[in-house]
């Protein structure tokens, strides 16, 4: 998340470009249906493995 004022147009454009590049790097959603309507119908086009998140909160 980024907070910019009206006078920070350059910083906003940079943040928007970074976000766009990251979305393009990630590619299409694995949950998108083959028909392309975006609804969760049927099985996903590929299997998504769970992610293990390590908690470093004061241990």
Secondary structure in CASP SS format (residue, H / E / C, confidence):
PFRMAT SS
TARGET T0000
AUTHOR 0000-0000-0000
METHOD secondary structure of the structure
MODEL  1
X C 1.00
X C 1.00
X C 1.00
X C 1.00
X C 1.00
X C 1.00
X C 1.00
X C 1.00
X H 1.00
X H 1.00
X H 1.00
X H 1.00
X H 1.00
X H 1.00
X H 1.00
X H 1.00
X H 1.00
X H 1.00
X H 1.00
X H 1.00
X H 1.00
X H 1.00
X H 1.00
X H 1.00
X H 1.00
X H 1.00
X C 1.00
X C 1.00
X C 1.00
X C 1.00
X C 1.00
X C 1.00
X C 1.00
X C 1.00
X C 1.00
X C 1.00
X C 1.00
X C 1.00
X C 1.00
X C 1.00
X C 1.00
X C 1.00
X C 1.00
X C 1.00
X C 1.00
X C 1.00
X C 1.00
X C 1.00
X C 1.00
X C 1.00
X C 1.00
X C 1.00
X C 1.00
X C 1.00
X C 1.00
X C 1.00
X C 1.00
X C 1.00
X C 1.00
END
